[in-house]
Amino acid sequence: MWLGDASVSQINAYRQQLDELNKESQEKKDRNDALYAEVLDLRRGLETIEERARYELGMVKENETFFQVLE
């Protein structure tokens, strides 16, 4: 009961390890859910793609004027 694989301290260590694994699993599930939502947004329309291209790549459409404001 006090020593070995089924000891109280070993069981507590297993429970702690299980809690950590459950927490890590939940974090990964949340990340996957966010990525899946982003994939759905990208599949739904060009507006999302255009928004990302403008923000991340500095896309400017034809006949648009780009203004950069420096503070």
PyMOL Python script that loads the backbone (N, CA, C, O; Angstrom):
from pymol import cmd

cmd.read_pdbstr("""\
ATOM      1  N   MET A   1       0.822  -1.192   0.000  1.00  0.00           N
ATOM      2  CA  MET A   1       0.000   0.000   0.000  1.00  0.00           C
ATOM      3  C   MET A   1       0.869   1.260   0.000  1.00  0.00           C
ATOM      4  O   MET A   1       0.511   2.256  -0.628  1.00  0.00           O
ATOM      5  N   TRP A   2       1.992   1.225   0.688  1.00  0.00           N
ATOM      6  CA  TRP A   2       2.836   2.422   0.781  1.00  0.00           C
ATOM      7  C   TRP A   2       4.002   2.402  -0.207  1.00  0.00           C
ATOM      8  O   TRP A   2       4.603   3.441  -0.482  1.00  0.00           O
ATOM      9  N   LEU A   3       4.320   1.223  -0.739  1.00  0.00           N
ATOM     10  CA  LEU A   3       5.436   1.096  -1.667  1.00  0.00           C
ATOM     11  C   LEU A   3       4.989   0.352  -2.920  1.00  0.00           C
ATOM     12  O   LEU A   3       4.061  -0.455  -2.868  1.00  0.00           O
ATOM     13  N   GLY A   4       5.654   0.625  -4.057  1.00  0.00           N
ATOM     14  CA  GLY A   4       5.353  -0.117  -5.282  1.00  0.00           C
ATOM     15  C   GLY A   4       4.471   0.660  -6.239  1.00  0.00           C
ATOM     16  O   GLY A   4       4.198   1.846  -6.059  1.00  0.00           O
ATOM     17  N   ASP A   5       4.031  -0.069  -7.282  1.00  0.00           N
ATOM     18  CA  ASP A   5       3.232   0.565  -8.338  1.00  0.00           C
ATOM     19  C   ASP A   5       1.856   1.012  -7.869  1.00  0.00           C
ATOM     20  O   ASP A   5       1.319   1.984  -8.399  1.00  0.00           O
ATOM     21  N   ALA A   6       1.290   0.352  -6.922  1.00  0.00           N
ATOM     22  CA  ALA A   6      -0.052   0.705  -6.455  1.00  0.00           C
ATOM     23  C   ALA A   6      -0.003   1.462  -5.136  1.00  0.00           C
ATOM     24  O   ALA A   6      -0.990   1.479  -4.399  1.00  0.00           O
ATOM     25  N   SER A   7       1.116   2.083  -4.829  1.00  0.00           N
ATOM     26  CA  SER A   7       1.225   2.814  -3.569  1.00  0.00           C
ATOM     27  C   SER A   7       0.462   4.137  -3.661  1.00  0.00           C
ATOM     28  O   SER A   7       0.151   4.614  -4.753  1.00  0.00           O
ATOM     29  N   VAL A   8       0.177   4.703  -2.529  1.00  0.00           N
ATOM     30  CA  VAL A   8      -0.569   5.955  -2.451  1.00  0.00           C
ATOM     31  C   VAL A   8       0.201   7.068  -3.179  1.00  0.00           C
ATOM     32  O   VAL A   8      -0.384   7.837  -3.942  1.00  0.00           O
ATOM     33  N   SER A   9       1.493   7.145  -2.942  1.00  0.00           N
ATOM     34  CA  SER A   9       2.274   8.199  -3.594  1.00  0.00           C
ATOM     35  C   SER A   9       2.326   7.998  -5.109  1.00  0.00           C
ATOM     36  O   SER A   9       2.279   8.975  -5.857  1.00  0.00           O
ATOM     37  N   GLN A  10       2.419   6.774  -5.565  1.00  0.00           N
ATOM     38  CA  GLN A  10       2.446   6.500  -7.006  1.00  0.00           C
ATOM     39  C   GLN A  10       1.102   6.830  -7.641  1.00  0.00           C
ATOM     40  O   GLN A  10       1.050   7.376  -8.743  1.00  0.00           O
ATOM     41  N   ILE A  11       0.027   6.505  -6.957  1.00  0.00           N
ATOM     42  CA  ILE A  11      -1.316   6.822  -7.470  1.00  0.00           C
ATOM     43  C   ILE A  11      -1.485   8.334  -7.573  1.00  0.00           C
ATOM     44  O   ILE A  11      -2.042   8.827  -8.555  1.00  0.00           O
ATOM     45  N   ASN A  12      -1.011   9.076  -6.572  1.00  0.00           N
ATOM     46  CA  ASN A  12      -1.098  10.536  -6.625  1.00  0.00           C
ATOM     47  C   ASN A  12      -0.257  11.100  -7.773  1.00  0.00           C
ATOM     48  O   ASN A  12      -0.661  12.056  -8.435  1.00  0.00           O
ATOM     49  N   ALA A  13       0.899  10.507  -8.000  1.00  0.00           N
ATOM     50  CA  ALA A  13       1.747  10.944  -9.110  1.00  0.00           C
ATOM     51  C   ALA A  13       1.051  10.669 -10.442  1.00  0.00           C
ATOM     52  O   ALA A  13       1.100  11.498 -11.350  1.00  0.00           O
ATOM     53  N   TYR A  14       0.409   9.515 -10.561  1.00  0.00           N
ATOM     54  CA  TYR A  14      -0.333   9.188 -11.786  1.00  0.00           C
ATOM     55  C   TYR A  14      -1.492  10.159 -11.991  1.00  0.00           C
ATOM     56  O   TYR A  14      -1.745  10.591 -13.115  1.00  0.00           O
ATOM     57  N   ARG A  15      -2.188  10.502 -10.926  1.00  0.00           N
ATOM     58  CA  ARG A  15      -3.311  11.449 -11.029  1.00  0.00           C
ATOM     59  C   ARG A  15      -2.820  12.823 -11.484  1.00  0.00           C
ATOM     60  O   ARG A  15      -3.452  13.470 -12.320  1.00  0.00           O
ATOM     61  N   GLN A  16      -1.697  13.261 -10.934  1.00  0.00           N
ATOM     62  CA  GLN A  16      -1.138  14.544 -11.321  1.00  0.00           C
ATOM     63  C   GLN A  16      -0.721  14.524 -12.794  1.00  0.00           C
ATOM     64  O   GLN A  16      -0.964  15.481 -13.529  1.00  0.00           O
ATOM     65  N   GLN A  17      -0.097  13.431 -13.214  1.00  0.00           N
ATOM     66  CA  GLN A  17       0.311  13.294 -14.604  1.00  0.00           C
ATOM     67  C   GLN A  17      -0.917  13.278 -15.517  1.00  0.00           C
ATOM     68  O   GLN A  17      -0.897  13.876 -16.593  1.00  0.00           O
ATOM     69  N   LEU A  18      -1.973  12.603 -15.096  1.00  0.00           N
ATOM     70  CA  LEU A  18      -3.202  12.557 -15.874  1.00  0.00           C
ATOM     71  C   LEU A  18      -3.819  13.945 -15.985  1.00  0.00           C
ATOM     72  O   LEU A  18      -4.290  14.325 -17.057  1.00  0.00           O
ATOM     73  N   ASP A  19      -3.823  14.703 -14.900  1.00  0.00           N
ATOM     74  CA  ASP A  19      -4.351  16.069 -14.933  1.00  0.00           C
ATOM     75  C   ASP A  19      -3.562  16.935 -15.912  1.00  0.00           C
ATOM     76  O   ASP A  19      -4.148  17.710 -16.668  1.00  0.00           O
ATOM     77  N   GLU A  20      -2.248  16.806 -15.902  1.00  0.00           N
ATOM     78  CA  GLU A  20      -1.406  17.577 -16.822  1.00  0.00           C
ATOM     79  C   GLU A  20      -1.682  17.184 -18.273  1.00  0.00           C
ATOM     80  O   GLU A  20      -1.757  18.043 -19.151  1.00  0.00           O
ATOM     81  N   LEU A  21      -1.831  15.895 -18.515  1.00  0.00           N
ATOM     82  CA  LEU A  21      -2.124  15.435 -19.873  1.00  0.00           C
ATOM     83  C   LEU A  21      -3.497  15.913 -20.339  1.00  0.00           C
ATOM     84  O   LEU A  21      -3.665  16.283 -21.501  1.00  0.00           O
ATOM     85  N   ASN A  22      -4.474  15.905 -19.441  1.00  0.00           N
ATOM     86  CA  ASN A  22      -5.806  16.395 -19.793  1.00  0.00           C
ATOM     87  C   ASN A  22      -5.768  17.887 -20.123  1.00  0.00           C
ATOM     88  O   ASN A  22      -6.423  18.335 -21.064  1.00  0.00           O
ATOM     89  N   LYS A  23      -5.000  18.653 -19.348  1.00  0.00           N
ATOM     90  CA  LYS A  23      -4.873  20.085 -19.599  1.00  0.00           C
ATOM     91  C   LYS A  23      -4.211  20.327 -20.952  1.00  0.00           C
ATOM     92  O   LYS A  23      -4.672  21.164 -21.728  1.00  0.00           O
ATOM     93  N   GLU A  24      -3.144  19.607 -21.234  1.00  0.00           N
ATOM     94  CA  GLU A  24      -2.442  19.737 -22.513  1.00  0.00           C
ATOM     95  C   GLU A  24      -3.354  19.344 -23.672  1.00  0.00           C
ATOM     96  O   GLU A  24      -3.359  19.994 -24.718  1.00  0.00           O
ATOM     97  N   SER A  25      -4.112  18.290 -23.480  1.00  0.00           N
ATOM     98  CA  SER A  25      -5.041  17.835 -24.506  1.00  0.00           C
ATOM     99  C   SER A  25      -6.111  18.895 -24.786  1.00  0.00           C
ATOM    100  O   SER A  25      -6.460  19.130 -25.943  1.00  0.00           O
ATOM    101  N   GLN A  26      -6.626  19.526 -23.746  1.00  0.00           N
ATOM    102  CA  GLN A  26      -7.646  20.564 -23.912  1.00  0.00           C
ATOM    103  C   GLN A  26      -7.071  21.776 -24.643  1.00  0.00           C
ATOM    104  O   GLN A  26      -7.735  22.359 -25.499  1.00  0.00           O
ATOM    105  N   GLU A  27      -5.841  22.153 -24.308  1.00  0.00           N
ATOM    106  CA  GLU A  27      -5.204  23.279 -24.993  1.00  0.00           C
ATOM    107  C   GLU A  27      -5.042  22.987 -26.482  1.00  0.00           C
ATOM    108  O   GLU A  27      -5.275  23.860 -27.319  1.00  0.00           O
ATOM    109  N   LYS A  28      -4.645  21.766 -26.809  1.00  0.00           N
ATOM    110  CA  LYS A  28      -4.480  21.390 -28.212  1.00  0.00           C
ATOM    111  C   LYS A  28      -5.821  21.327 -28.927  1.00  0.00           C
ATOM    112  O   LYS A  28      -5.919  21.685 -30.100  1.00  0.00           O
ATOM    113  N   LYS A  29      -6.854  20.871 -28.223  1.00  0.00           N
ATOM    114  CA  LYS A  29      -8.188  20.833 -28.812  1.00  0.00           C
ATOM    115  C   LYS A  29      -8.675  22.251 -29.109  1.00  0.00           C
ATOM    116  O   LYS A  29      -9.244  22.504 -30.171  1.00  0.00           O
ATOM    117  N   ASP A  30      -8.453  23.167 -28.179  1.00  0.00           N
ATOM    118  CA  ASP A  30      -8.853  24.558 -28.393  1.00  0.00           C
ATOM    119  C   ASP A  30      -8.118  25.162 -29.590  1.00  0.00           C
ATOM    120  O   ASP A  30      -8.711  25.876 -30.398  1.00  0.00           O
ATOM    121  N   ARG A  31      -6.822  24.866 -29.694  1.00  0.00           N
ATOM    122  CA  ARG A  31      -6.022  25.371 -30.821  1.00  0.00           C
ATOM    123  C   ARG A  31      -6.544  24.792 -32.133  1.00  0.00           C
ATOM    124  O   ARG A  31      -6.678  25.515 -33.121  1.00  0.00           O
ATOM    125  N   ASN A  32      -6.837  23.501 -32.148  1.00  0.00           N
ATOM    126  CA  ASN A  32      -7.364  22.864 -33.353  1.00  0.00           C
ATOM    127  C   ASN A  32      -8.717  23.448 -33.739  1.00  0.00           C
ATOM    128  O   ASN A  32      -8.996  23.644 -34.922  1.00  0.00           O
ATOM    129  N   ASP A  33      -9.556  23.725 -32.748  1.00  0.00           N
ATOM    130  CA  ASP A  33     -10.863  24.323 -33.030  1.00  0.00           C
ATOM    131  C   ASP A  33     -10.703  25.702 -33.668  1.00  0.00           C
ATOM    132  O   ASP A  33     -11.428  26.048 -34.601  1.00  0.00           O
ATOM    133  N   ALA A  34      -9.751  26.487 -33.159  1.00  0.00           N
ATOM    134  CA  ALA A  34      -9.509  27.813 -33.725  1.00  0.00           C
ATOM    135  C   ALA A  34      -8.990  27.707 -35.158  1.00  0.00           C
ATOM    136  O   ALA A  34      -9.405  28.472 -36.028  1.00  0.00           O
ATOM    137  N   LEU A  35      -8.094  26.771 -35.402  1.00  0.00           N
ATOM    138  CA  LEU A  35      -7.582  26.574 -36.758  1.00  0.00           C
ATOM    139  C   LEU A  35      -8.680  26.093 -37.705  1.00  0.00           C
ATOM    140  O   LEU A  35      -8.738  26.516 -38.860  1.00  0.00           O
ATOM    141  N   TYR A  36      -9.539  25.220 -37.221  1.00  0.00           N
ATOM    142  CA  TYR A  36     -10.640  24.721 -38.044  1.00  0.00           C
ATOM    143  C   TYR A  36     -11.590  25.862 -38.405  1.00  0.00           C
ATOM    144  O   TYR A  36     -12.063  25.941 -39.539  1.00  0.00           O
ATOM    145  N   ALA A  37     -11.870  26.742 -37.450  1.00  0.00           N
ATOM    146  CA  ALA A  37     -12.735  27.896 -37.723  1.00  0.00           C
ATOM    147  C   ALA A  37     -12.094  28.805 -38.766  1.00  0.00           C
ATOM    148  O   ALA A  37     -12.787  29.341 -39.630  1.00  0.00           O
ATOM    149  N   GLU A  38     -10.795  28.978 -38.692  1.00  0.00           N
ATOM    150  CA  GLU A  38     -10.093  29.802 -39.674  1.00  0.00           C
ATOM    151  C   GLU A  38     -10.157  29.171 -41.066  1.00  0.00           C
ATOM    152  O   GLU A  38     -10.336  29.873 -42.061  1.00  0.00           O
ATOM    153  N   VAL A  39     -10.012  27.852 -41.135  1.00  0.00           N
ATOM    154  CA  VAL A  39     -10.107  27.155 -42.416  1.00  0.00           C
ATOM    155  C   VAL A  39     -11.505  27.335 -43.007  1.00  0.00           C
ATOM    156  O   VAL A  39     -11.644  27.584 -44.204  1.00  0.00           O
ATOM    157  N   LEU A  40     -12.529  27.213 -42.182  1.00  0.00           N
ATOM    158  CA  LEU A  40     -13.896  27.415 -42.676  1.00  0.00           C
ATOM    159  C   LEU A  40     -14.083  28.828 -43.194  1.00  0.00           C
ATOM    160  O   LEU A  40     -14.715  29.025 -44.231  1.00  0.00           O
ATOM    161  N   ASP A  41     -13.541  29.823 -42.485  1.00  0.00           N
ATOM    162  CA  ASP A  41     -13.645  31.205 -42.948  1.00  0.00           C
ATOM    163  C   ASP A  41     -12.966  31.379 -44.300  1.00  0.00           C
ATOM    164  O   ASP A  41     -13.491  32.058 -45.183  1.00  0.00           O
ATOM    165  N   LEU A  42     -11.811  30.771 -44.456  1.00  0.00           N
ATOM    166  CA  LEU A  42     -11.084  30.900 -45.722  1.00  0.00           C
ATOM    167  C   LEU A  42     -11.827  30.203 -46.863  1.00  0.00           C
ATOM    168  O   LEU A  42     -11.772  30.654 -48.007  1.00  0.00           O
ATOM    169  N   ARG A  43     -12.502  29.135 -46.563  1.00  0.00           N
ATOM    170  CA  ARG A  43     -13.244  28.418 -47.600  1.00  0.00           C
ATOM    171  C   ARG A  43     -14.510  29.159 -48.002  1.00  0.00           C
ATOM    172  O   ARG A  43     -14.990  28.998 -49.124  1.00  0.00           O
ATOM    173  N   ARG A  44     -15.057  29.970 -47.102  1.00  0.00           N
ATOM    174  CA  ARG A  44     -16.354  30.601 -47.352  1.00  0.00           C
ATOM    175  C   ARG A  44     -16.288  31.751 -48.340  1.00  0.00           C
ATOM    176  O   ARG A  44     -17.230  31.964 -49.104  1.00  0.00           O
ATOM    177  N   GLY A  45     -15.210  32.483 -48.339  1.00  0.00           N
ATOM    178  CA  GLY A  45     -15.247  33.609 -49.249  1.00  0.00           C
ATOM    179  C   GLY A  45     -13.917  34.293 -49.456  1.00  0.00           C
ATOM    180  O   GLY A  45     -12.954  34.104 -48.713  1.00  0.00           O
ATOM    181  N   LEU A  46     -13.911  35.092 -50.495  1.00  0.00           N
ATOM    182  CA  LEU A  46     -12.711  35.815 -50.846  1.00  0.00           C
ATOM    183  C   LEU A  46     -12.475  37.011 -49.938  1.00  0.00           C
ATOM    184  O   LEU A  46     -11.358  37.523 -49.869  1.00  0.00           O
ATOM    185  N   GLU A  47     -13.505  37.460 -49.244  1.00  0.00           N
ATOM    186  CA  GLU A  47     -13.354  38.615 -48.365  1.00  0.00           C
ATOM    187  C   GLU A  47     -12.327  38.335 -47.273  1.00  0.00           C
ATOM    188  O   GLU A  47     -11.502  39.192 -46.954  1.00  0.00           O
ATOM    189  N   THR A  48     -12.380  37.167 -46.719  1.00  0.00           N
ATOM    190  CA  THR A  48     -11.426  36.809 -45.671  1.00  0.00           C
ATOM    191  C   THR A  48     -10.018  36.719 -46.234  1.00  0.00           C
ATOM    192  O   THR A  48      -9.060  37.167 -45.603  1.00  0.00           O
ATOM    193  N   ILE A  49      -9.892  36.141 -47.417  1.00  0.00           N
ATOM    194  CA  ILE A  49      -8.582  36.027 -48.050  1.00  0.00           C
ATOM    195  C   ILE A  49      -8.043  37.425 -48.365  1.00  0.00           C
ATOM    196  O   ILE A  49      -6.868  37.713 -48.135  1.00  0.00           O
ATOM    197  N   GLU A  50      -8.908  38.282 -48.888  1.00  0.00           N
ATOM    198  CA  GLU A  50      -8.479  39.646 -49.206  1.00  0.00           C
ATOM    199  C   GLU A  50      -8.064  40.393 -47.943  1.00  0.00           C
ATOM    200  O   GLU A  50      -7.057  41.102 -47.944  1.00  0.00           O
ATOM    201  N   GLU A  51      -8.816  40.242 -46.888  1.00  0.00           N
ATOM    202  CA  GLU A  51      -8.488  40.900 -45.624  1.00  0.00           C
ATOM    203  C   GLU A  51      -7.116  40.465 -45.115  1.00  0.00           C
ATOM    204  O   GLU A  51      -6.314  41.296 -44.688  1.00  0.00           O
ATOM    205  N   ARG A  52      -6.853  39.171 -45.161  1.00  0.00           N
ATOM    206  CA  ARG A  52      -5.546  38.673 -44.711  1.00  0.00           C
ATOM    207  C   ARG A  52      -4.430  39.160 -45.625  1.00  0.00           C
ATOM    208  O   ARG A  52      -3.350  39.511 -45.150  1.00  0.00           O
ATOM    209  N   ALA A  53      -4.678  39.184 -46.930  1.00  0.00           N
ATOM    210  CA  ALA A  53      -3.653  39.653 -47.867  1.00  0.00           C
ATOM    211  C   ALA A  53      -3.348  41.128 -47.630  1.00  0.00           C
ATOM    212  O   ALA A  53      -2.191  41.540 -47.704  1.00  0.00           O
ATOM    213  N   ARG A  54      -4.356  41.910 -47.350  1.00  0.00           N
ATOM    214  CA  ARG A  54      -4.142  43.331 -47.075  1.00  0.00           C
ATOM    215  C   ARG A  54      -3.370  43.526 -45.775  1.00  0.00           C
ATOM    216  O   ARG A  54      -2.437  44.327 -45.717  1.00  0.00           O
ATOM    217  N   TYR A  55      -3.751  42.808 -44.754  1.00  0.00           N
ATOM    218  CA  TYR A  55      -3.138  42.986 -43.442  1.00  0.00           C
ATOM    219  C   TYR A  55      -1.731  42.406 -43.386  1.00  0.00           C
ATOM    220  O   TYR A  55      -0.802  43.063 -42.915  1.00  0.00           O
ATOM    221  N   GLU A  56      -1.573  41.177 -43.865  1.00  0.00           N
ATOM    222  CA  GLU A  56      -0.302  40.476 -43.710  1.00  0.00           C
ATOM    223  C   GLU A  56       0.686  40.755 -44.835  1.00  0.00           C
ATOM    224  O   GLU A  56       1.896  40.744 -44.610  1.00  0.00           O
ATOM    225  N   LEU A  57       0.186  41.005 -46.046  1.00  0.00           N
ATOM    226  CA  LEU A  57       1.075  41.148 -47.189  1.00  0.00           C
ATOM    227  C   LEU A  57       1.080  42.555 -47.771  1.00  0.00           C
ATOM    228  O   LEU A  57       1.851  42.842 -48.687  1.00  0.00           O
ATOM    229  N   GLY A  58       0.226  43.436 -47.250  1.00  0.00           N
ATOM    230  CA  GLY A  58       0.178  44.804 -47.753  1.00  0.00           C
ATOM    231  C   GLY A  58      -0.436  44.927 -49.138  1.00  0.00           C
ATOM    232  O   GLY A  58      -0.035  45.791 -49.917  1.00  0.00           O
ATOM    233  N   MET A  59      -1.402  44.075 -49.455  1.00  0.00           N
ATOM    234  CA  MET A  59      -2.031  44.088 -50.776  1.00  0.00           C
ATOM    235  C   MET A  59      -2.773  45.405 -51.010  1.00  0.00           C
ATOM    236  O   MET A  59      -3.457  45.919 -50.124  1.00  0.00           O
ATOM    237  N   VAL A  60      -2.622  45.929 -52.209  1.00  0.00           N
ATOM    238  CA  VAL A  60      -3.344  47.125 -52.632  1.00  0.00           C
ATOM    239  C   VAL A  60      -3.991  46.797 -53.973  1.00  0.00           C
ATOM    240  O   VAL A  60      -3.330  46.285 -54.877  1.00  0.00           O
ATOM    241  N   LYS A  61      -5.276  47.090 -54.099  1.00  0.00           N
ATOM    242  CA  LYS A  61      -5.986  46.803 -55.348  1.00  0.00           C
ATOM    243  C   LYS A  61      -5.614  47.818 -56.424  1.00  0.00           C
ATOM    244  O   LYS A  61      -5.078  48.891 -56.147  1.00  0.00           O
ATOM    245  N   GLU A  62      -5.914  47.442 -57.635  1.00  0.00           N
ATOM    246  CA  GLU A  62      -5.702  48.337 -58.767  1.00  0.00           C
ATOM    247  C   GLU A  62      -6.576  49.574 -58.584  1.00  0.00           C
ATOM    248  O   GLU A  62      -7.725  49.464 -58.157  1.00  0.00           O
ATOM    249  N   ASN A  63      -6.045  50.738 -58.900  1.00  0.00           N
ATOM    250  CA  ASN A  63      -6.727  52.038 -58.779  1.00  0.00           C
ATOM    251  C   ASN A  63      -6.955  52.469 -57.335  1.00  0.00           C
ATOM    252  O   ASN A  63      -7.761  53.367 -57.089  1.00  0.00           O
ATOM    253  N   GLU A  64      -6.281  51.865 -56.392  1.00  0.00           N
ATOM    254  CA  GLU A  64      -6.325  52.297 -54.999  1.00  0.00           C
ATOM    255  C   GLU A  64      -5.049  53.073 -54.699  1.00  0.00           C
ATOM    256  O   GLU A  64      -4.009  52.856 -55.321  1.00  0.00           O
ATOM    257  N   THR A  65      -5.148  53.962 -53.755  1.00  0.00           N
ATOM    258  CA  THR A  65      -3.987  54.726 -53.314  1.00  0.00           C
ATOM    259  C   THR A  65      -3.670  54.310 -51.896  1.00  0.00           C
ATOM    260  O   THR A  65      -4.546  54.273 -51.032  1.00  0.00           O
ATOM    261  N   PHE A  66      -2.416  53.999 -51.670  1.00  0.00           N
ATOM    262  CA  PHE A  66      -1.960  53.551 -50.336  1.00  0.00           C
ATOM    263  C   PHE A  66      -1.384  54.757 -49.595  1.00  0.00           C
ATOM    264  O   PHE A  66      -0.511  55.459 -50.105  1.00  0.00           O
ATOM    265  N   PHE A  67      -1.887  54.981 -48.394  1.00  0.00           N
ATOM    266  CA  PHE A  67      -1.384  56.047 -47.535  1.00  0.00           C
ATOM    267  C   PHE A  67      -0.790  55.401 -46.288  1.00  0.00           C
ATOM    268  O   PHE A  67      -1.413  54.536 -45.673  1.00  0.00           O
ATOM    269  N   GLN A  68       0.394  55.817 -45.927  1.00  0.00           N
ATOM    270  CA  GLN A  68       1.015  55.327 -44.694  1.00  0.00           C
ATOM    271  C   GLN A  68       1.155  56.517 -43.759  1.00  0.00           C
ATOM    272  O   GLN A  68       1.783  57.519 -44.103  1.00  0.00           O
ATOM    273  N   VAL A  69       0.565  56.400 -42.575  1.00  0.00           N
ATOM    274  CA  VAL A  69       0.589  57.480 -41.599  1.00  0.00           C
ATOM    275  C   VAL A  69       1.661  57.167 -40.564  1.00  0.00           C
ATOM    276  O   VAL A  69       1.616  56.132 -39.899  1.00  0.00           O
ATOM    277  N   LEU A  70       2.621  58.070 -40.437  1.00  0.00           N
ATOM    278  CA  LEU A  70       3.681  57.907 -39.449  1.00  0.00           C
ATOM    279  C   LEU A  70       3.394  58.855 -38.287  1.00  0.00           C
ATOM    280  O   LEU A  70       3.033  60.014 -38.491  1.00  0.00           O
ATOM    281  N   GLU A  71       3.554  58.362 -37.102  1.00  0.00           N
ATOM    282  CA  GLU A  71       3.314  59.190 -35.920  1.00  0.00           C
ATOM    283  C   GLU A  71       4.592  59.627 -35.290  1.00  0.00           C
ATOM    284  O   GLU A  71       4.574  60.333 -34.282  1.00  0.00           O
TER     285      GLU A  71
END
""", "prot")
cmd.dss("prot")
cmd.show_as("cartoon", "prot")
cmd.util.cbc("prot")
cmd.orient("prot")
